[in-house]
Amino acid sequence: MSKQSSELLYSAIIITPFQYICLLEYLYKKNIPKSNCDLILISHSEILVNQIINYDGCNGFRTVSKPMIGCVDIWLRQWSTYKVLFSNRSKIPIIGNLNNSWCVYAIQNKKGAEDAVVLDDGAASILLIKKRKKKDFKLRKIGWLGKMALFYRLILRNKTFYKERVNFFTIFNFPNDSGYDITENNEFAFLKSNSESAINNEIWFIATPFFNFNLMTKAGYKLYVQKTVDFAKSNNLKVKYFKAKLGEELEYDDVEMIDNVQPFELTYIESKIKPKFVVGFHTTILFSLAKMDAPSHLVSLRINEKGRLGDSWNNVDLIYDFMEKSDNIKVIDADDFAKSNFCYAK
């Protein structure tokens, strides 16, 4: 870059609370003052926007915009979002999702020569980075139906590819061997600096309700959660089940159900006493906690063939493969969890 980071201006286009966490980490790592960054929250979900604002008030940013909130008319919401992004074209874009049309508009229309920054968007980042390493620069296609699709085609007019180099800021370990995109590791230094590490006798279970996506039956999913409860009972542990953001949830015996009111990573960091175990399936939250050097045992339950429905498990298995390469995550067959003793040092 031709200027120091403290002299440059940025515009951050953020959709989810997790992307906001990654934004804070990027600014912290690069020593970029918040006052040099315009924050644009483009989600139309008041729940997601409020989760972001309720974390730290979004204090210190140059400006904070919520163009999708507060107006019933969808055309006016989209026009307001377009005007905000249009006015920020001269700033370096930091985007939360390279498959989002608003984020794509921001990077395709930037005026400066500096690379756009792409933050993590969960497991989708793995697929996206691997695809671009193969020189596949195609973007997600926009459908023809609906008012939003019509607006995207008539007003945004995004190209169907993006070949310019981007800077991925990610929790996943990818070497800089492509000679094209840049990948920088997000080590969660900002969150780690605000964490405490006392341990209690609890298991925090992260929901991934596969049955909502027809990847498992409800009975099968409930059985795997029950195996966690059985393990807890045999080890005098209490189970807290952290619900998914969307979709139907089931009821479980001997489990405390916790509503999803903010990203799990924030709940974990803000808790003065950490659980002995954090258990989930293929959730990338486990990657985040591993990067934070979480004092809890991190356990990924792998669903075997007999517990699966359909043939859409390839991407899930890709994430499991990444987890098995982590020194801080224990991947175990879900059927074996109840009889595990976990006598390994932390």
N, C-alpha and C positions, 0 to 999 in steps of 0.2 A: 504494500500500500504506500502511496506517496505521502500520506499524512499520518501523524500519530493518531491512535484510536481516540484520544481525548479531544481531538480537533474535528473528527468526523461526526456526521449525524446519521442516525439509523432509524428505520421504521420496522417495528416488530408486529407481524400479522399472526395473531395467536387465536386458536380455537378452543383448546382444552386446557384444564388445569395442569396436566402433566407437561404440556408444551411450555406453559408459563414457568414452571419449575426449571425446565431446561434453559429457558431464556435467562432467568436469574443467574444460573450457573455460568452461562456463556459470558454475560456482562462481568461477572465476578472474576472469571479466569482471565479475561482480556483487559481487565481494569478499565472498563468503559463506564463512565458515569451514567446513571439513569437519566440524568438531565440532558443527555445527548441522544435520547431515544424516545420516539413517539410510539406509544403502545396502542395498537388497534385490535380490539377484541371483536372478532367477526362472527362469533357464534350467534345463532338466533335463539338459543336456549338460555333463558334467564337463569336456570339452575346452574349451568356451567359458568356463565359470566359472574354470577354471585359467588360461586366457589372460589374463583380467582380473586375477586375483589376482597372477599372476607379473609383471605390469607394474610395479606399485609396492607390492604387498602390501596394497593398499586401506587403507593406514595413515592415521590421523587422523580417520576417520569416527566419528560418534557410536556407531553400531553397524553391524555387517556381518552380514547374514543370507543363508543359502543353503538355503532351505526345500525346494527340489526335489532336493537332493543328500543322499545318505546313507541313504535308506530305499528298500527294494525295492517296497513296497506303494504303488501309485499313488494310492490313496484317502488314505493317510496323508500322502503328499507334498502333495497338493492341500489337504488340511485344514490342514497346517502353513503353507502359503502363504497360505491364507485368513485364518488367525489373525494372521499377521504384518501383512497389509494392513489387517485390521479394527482392529488396535491402533494403526495410524498414520493413522487418518482425520482427526485434528485437525491434521495437518501439511500443508504445501503439497506436492502431488505433482509430481515431475519424472519424466515417463515417457519410455520409449524408443520406444514404438510405439502409436499410437492405434488400430491394428487388432488389438491383443492383448487378450484378454478380461481378464487380470489388470490390465493398465494401465487399461482402461476402467472396471473396478470401482473402482480407486483414485480416478479423477477424478469418477466419478458419485457417489461416497459421501464426498467430502471435506466437512468441516464448515465450513471457513473461507471467506471471501469472495474471497480472493486467486485470481488466475487460475492454472490448472494450466499447467505448462511442458511442451512437447512437443519432444523432441530429434530430431535427424535419424536416419532409418533408411534411408539410401541413397536410391536413386532413387524409392522409394515416397513420399518426402516431397514430391516435385514433384507427383505425382498428387493427393495428399491436400490440399495447400495450394490447388491450382487448383480442386479440387472444392468445398472449403469457401468459396472466394471466390465461387462460384456459388450460395451458400446451400444446398448439398447437404450435410446434416449426418448422413446415414445412415452407419452403421457396418457392418463386415463381418458377414454372417450366420453364425451358428453352426450346424453340421450337427446332425443328430439322432443319429448313430451314435457309439458309443464311450463309454468311461467318462468321459473328460474332458468331452465335450459334455454328458453327463448331469449331471455335477457343476456345470458352468457354468449350466445351466438351473435346477437345483433349488436351488443355494446362492447363486451370484453374482446371478442374475436381473438381468443387465444389460439396460438399454433398448437399442433398436436404433438410437438416434440420440444425438447429443450437441450441443446447441445453444448451450451456454454458451461464452463467449469463451475462447480458449486463447492462450498465448504460444508461437509457434513459434521455436525457436532453430536456425537453419539456415545451411548453407553456400551455399544458392541465393539469388540476388538477386530478392526479391519486394518490390515497394513496399507500404507500408502504406496502401493505397487502398480497402480493403473497408469500413472503418468498423466492423469486427467483430473478427476475430482480429488479434493483433499478430504481426508477423514481425521478429525481430532477427537481425542477421547474425553468424554465427560466423566470426571472422577467424583462428581458431587462434593467438591471441596467446600462449597458454600454451606450446604446442608450439614455436612460432617462437622463443620466448625460450630454448629449450634445444637449438637446432639449430646445426650447423656446415655449412660450404658449400664445401669443397674438392671438385673434380670429377675423375673418372677416365674411362677410355675404355670404358664399359660401357653396355649397354642393359638396363634392367629391364623385362621384359614381364609385364604383369598378365593372368593367365588369365581368360577368360570363356568356358568351354566350351559354346558354343551347341548343340553336338550332343547334350548331355545333355537339352536341352529341345526337341529336334526342330526347331530353327530353322536348323540347317545340317547338312550331311553331315560325317562325320569327315574325309573326304578334303578337302572344301572348307575346313574349319577349319585343317587341317594345312598346306594350301597358303598361307594367310594368315600363319601363323606363319613358314613358310619364307621368305616375302617379307621379313620382318623380319631373318631370318638372312642373306639375300642382301644387304640393305642394310648390315648389320653388317660382313660380309666385305669389301665394297667400300670401307668406311670404317675398316677396322682396329679394329673394336669387338668386344667380347665380349658375348654374350647370356646373361642370367640370366632364367629363366622361373619366375615365382612362381605356384605351383599354386593352384587354386581350393580353397575350404574343403571342398566336397562334390562327389561325382560322379566319373566315370571321367576319367582323364587319358591322353593319348597320349604316345608317345616321339618325340623330335626329335633330329636330328643336329646336332652342333656347338652344343649348348645345355646350360647348367648348370641342372638342375632344383632349385628351392628349395621346401621344404615350407612350408605355411602354418601357422605356429606362433603368430602374433599379427597384429593388423591391419597392413596394409602401411604405413599412415601412421606407425606406431611404428617399424617397421623402417627406414623412410626417415629419420625424425628422429634415431634413435639411431646411424645410420651416420655415422662421422666423415668419410667420403668419399662423395660423392653420384655417381650415374651421370650420364653426359652426356645420356641420353635416358630418359624413362619413357614406355612405349608400352602402349596398351591399346585396347579397342574403345569401348564406351559406359560403362565403369566410372566411377562417381562418385568413385572415388579420385582421379581427375585433378582434379576440382573441389576436393577437399580440399587437394591439393598446390598448386593455383593460389592458393587462399586463404592458404597458408603462404608465398607468394612463393618457391616452390622454385626453386633455381638451375638445375635440369635443364630441358631442352626437354621439354615435355609434348605428346605426340602421340596423337590419337584416330584410329583407323583405322575409316573408315565402310565397312560391308559394302554393296556395291551389289546391285541387284535380282537379278542372275544368281547371286549367292552365297547367296541366302536360300531358306529353305523355309517353307511355311505362310504364314498371314496374321496372325501375332501380333507384328508389328514396329512397330505404332503407338507403343507406349510407348517402345521403343528409339529411334525417330526423334525423339520428344519430347526425350529426353535429348541426342541429337546436336544438336538445334536450340539447346538451352541452351549446349552447348559452343562452338558457332560464335559465340556472343555474347561469349565470354570472350576477353580480350586475351592471356591466358597459355596457352591451349590451341590447338594447331594441329590442325584436323580435315582429314584427307586421305583420298581414296579409297584403300582398302587395296590395290587393284591397282596404284596408282601409287607405293607406298612405296619399292619397291626401286630406283627410278630417281630418287628425290628427292635433292636436294643440301643442303637445309636451311641455306642461307646467309643466315639472318636472325639479327640480333643478339639476345642474351639479356640 
